[in-house]
Amino acid sequence: MGEWKKSGCVLCAQNCGLELFIENNRIEKVKGDKDNPRSRGYVCRKGMNVSYHQHHDQRLTHPLKKKGDAFVKISWDEAIGEIADKLKAITGAHGPRSFAYMGGGGQGCHFEAAFGTSLMKGLGSRYHYNAVGQEFSGLFWVFGRVTGKQYNFLMPDESRSDMLVATGWNGMVSHQIPRAPLVLREFSKDPARILLVIDPRKSETAEIADIHLALRPGTDALLTKAMIAIILRNGWEKREYIEKYVSGFDQVRAHFTDFDAKSAVAFCELDYDKVVEVCGLFTTRNWSMHPDLGIYMNRHSTLASYLHNVLMAVCGRLAVPGGNIIPGTLMPLGGHSDERDEKTWRTVETNFPPVLGYYPPNAMPEEILSDKPDRLRAVCVSGANPLRSFADTTAYERAFARLDLLVTSELAMTETAALSHYVLPARSGYESWDGTFFPLTFPEIYFQMRRPLVEPDGEQLEVGEIYTRIADAMGLIPAIPDSLHEAAKGPRAAFGAELMKFAMSEPRALKGMPFILAKTLGKTLGSGNLAALWGMLMTAPKLLRENAVRAGFKDSPLMGEEIFQAVLDHPEGLWIGKCDPDDNMSLVTTEDKKLNVYAPEMQDWLRDLDTASEKRAMEPGAEFPLILNAGRHMSMNANTLMRNPEWNSGKRACTLAMHPDDAAERGLADGEKVRVRTQAGQVDVELEVTEAARRGQVIIPHGFGLDYNGNVYGVNVNRLTKNTHRDHFLGTPLHRYVPCRVEKL
Ligand code: SF4
């Protein structure tokens, strides 16, 4: 007899609430959970198919070791012992920089990061690579300069905006805010509100826009510079706001005063009067902006994010109701990394700094293939599939083949796992206690801890438990007194007091706290992840405690325990805090507490950005006359999380989208196979002739090229992306602007 259970979706950063019908240890049916306070019953096609992520033929059930070209089963003790010995030998001989952790739990399972980073730090390394560094480095770096801390994510307060600016964001498909298609349709239908889309192509979101600025691909930074120039020239800037809340404006103003906005707008292939009209709206409307990968992974990546923030500051839209605000969090998505501090590690070969604590995966192949003595030699991967997710699959294959040790902890025999020396079976997001820190909302702070609903059918462990065992075998966890083990079996308040005593007497305890919690309270609760959550709540910072009081929790020493119990009592998720919606500016932590728009590192770049320089840089070459957008969000892709291709059976999923005029010019017809070439490589793919692609631009979705039981489904677009084609400042790959050619076969 089956039963409906509360859970959440692990397939994208929205983590919508789901109800799952579990029968015979399988997810048999799915529906949106109306009790989830954030998603309120919304679910998309991907979430409805989440059982294809959970159940498939490639699930790993036992630890595996590569012998020759094949894998053989080994025991957990053998695997952990051998990995620990190898890690000790490698880092002993080559130093801590030879080790990197690549992971963080992807879209649904962030608790592993507490353990992965503790192992990394225990080994003396700071090299944490993950997808945040693949997509958002420029954005978070800019937040660091503007607000004082990189983790102050300035996101749109769209519920209180009367105009939403979607730039490089196709929210109708990619979501990125709760119930995105519903919210966007509401904007579109309401005559009092405006949906403004800035996107080269007629995306699903552009289709319903009130205003669509279909700019030339790759010109977002130039257009934003032109818009700021137009606003300043007309004296439309919000002087009172700038005076009161913004610093550094006088140092950047000169870049815009003599700027030829007219020629820039023409180069962006837009109508000047229309752009002036939009600039007028920017200075009269209560608007917020949602940029996305179309900006971050495009030309001038970091500069474009910087210019967006200057634009919003000039228009008085940062940290105000209905503008872009800093939300509260249970745990920020990362720490603040200041690359100006000499102690901050940079990558050895490519010299990139971390942002939010994360290094760009784009640099990893060069860091492994380097000739420098302290190059990377050992990598632990979890919750990531770099072979298909990150730029330049071919470079990754070459690099991983050179590693002394590659350990992958995964649900499935992924393309990355197949190249590893050891493959360790991980529990899925439905077999373990887990959650994420992605779903930001304002002013409420949301959290859901999913609970295990399906029994693992083998020896799978939580990834955190795997890292705990490796750390233990390496002697990185201090000896835990019996009294603490005993206390873990009793009331948690007494355990907390005993833990505090231990932490004060053992200096290494604090560094390895997730491991200690996993080995003590984790045994009682049946999950290291759950124990880590308890530890996190018991040490909640002042701001989170203040926010929790606003959400109804009592201000007392037991608040952490009260929230923990509430999380356990609400499997559907709950509001655990509430920001002060009218005092967002108080969260700015720059020295003068003002929004700082002067970033010295951006000034030369900003000065040099004009029509003439863009014309030179964007001149189409004879070899690669088209621009490939290497990543298209669809209802048929979910990063690389779906292993069973059946969920797309009968659908036209992975194609090369091309505008009808471009196809006619090349004598190509819808449905035929074509060859796409770039600097990185070539693939053969089915052509889809569609007006959803802009003239001069072609699009291939990400997340395909799945190798499932010997058959490959769709093409891996990262065979076409070169890891060195990236933002020169922080290393973000320019996936949305890949010069290419398309040939008839
Ligand atoms: S929007 Fe994201 S989290 Fe929600 S159901 Fe779809 S894939 Fe899952």
Residues whose N, C-alpha, C, O or C-beta is under 5 A from the ligand:
A	BS01	SF4	C9 L11 C12 Q14 N15 C16 V43 C44 K46 G47 H175
